[in-house]
Amino acid sequence: LKAGGVAGVCVDLILFPLDTVKTRLQSPQGFRKAGGFRGIYAGVPSTAIGSFPNAAAFFITYENVKSVLPHGSSPYLSPATHMVAASLGEVVACLIRVPSEVVKQRAQVSPSSSTLRILSHTLYHEGIQGLYRGYKSTVLREIPFSLVQFPLWESLKDLWSWKQGHVVDSWQSAVCGAFAGGFAAAVTTPLDVAKTRIMLAKAGTSNASGNVLAALGSIWRTQGLSGLFAGVVPRMAAISLGGFIFLGTYEKTRQLLL
């Protein structure tokens, strides 16, 4: 819990400006109208509050599921174990992440409004379900992301450990995390764009229904391939750096605590 929470806070706060740029590039009104480079830390209170419990919930689930599932006896079982553990970890973590993400993204594209004002406005007009707008699309983004990132991270660590004859250091784990995160970020960007559009959609519009396929279809018809991969560069940069900080900090903190 502590290792995952510390890692989550570090990466979310350090890389927040890149996340804001990515969100504004993906927003339906476009980068400039969403705020451009102004108020780059808009929405940071929501992230600061949500990142520790979100990351802690993920790693508690991930490590516990990994420990009860069969692994190690076969080289083919390990990736499947990591995939299942990461997927279940994301489902649990998204219960905390989605409300935080909804408020954060709405603040990022409305830098003149405070986080508290956006939270109260969402609750007043949409209720608690408004805070969970995009839960399904977030899970549908995070599960494929984790199916790519975590088995790749674990495989790279195992390969590096085998090559050097001992378990990887925390900085080596961080390098593996950067490669795994960047690759996973690139291939799941269309799902991230759909998630952003659903969370930012006005109540009553077609995207507000949360239909991921409909959102992807709408983006494809209006903006084509470039729309589906909007914000891919800052997303890859943020998640590569994030993978380095997040997974490296997690390993280091866990080593210090255990």
Secondary structure, DSSP 4 states (H G I P E B T S, - for coil): -HHHHHHHHHHHHHTHHHHHHHHHHHSTT-TTTTTTTTTTTTTHHHHHHHHHHHHHHHHHHHHHHHHHS--SS-TTHHHHHHHHHHHHHHHHHHHHHHHHHHHHHHHHT-TTS-HHHHHHHHHHHH-HHHHTTTHHHHHHHHHHHHHHHHHHHHHHHHHHHHHHTSPPPHHHHHHHHHHHHHHHHHHTHHHHHHHHHHHHSPTTSSGGG--HHHHHHHHHHHHHHHHHTTTHHHHHHHHHHHHHHHHHHHHHHHHHH-
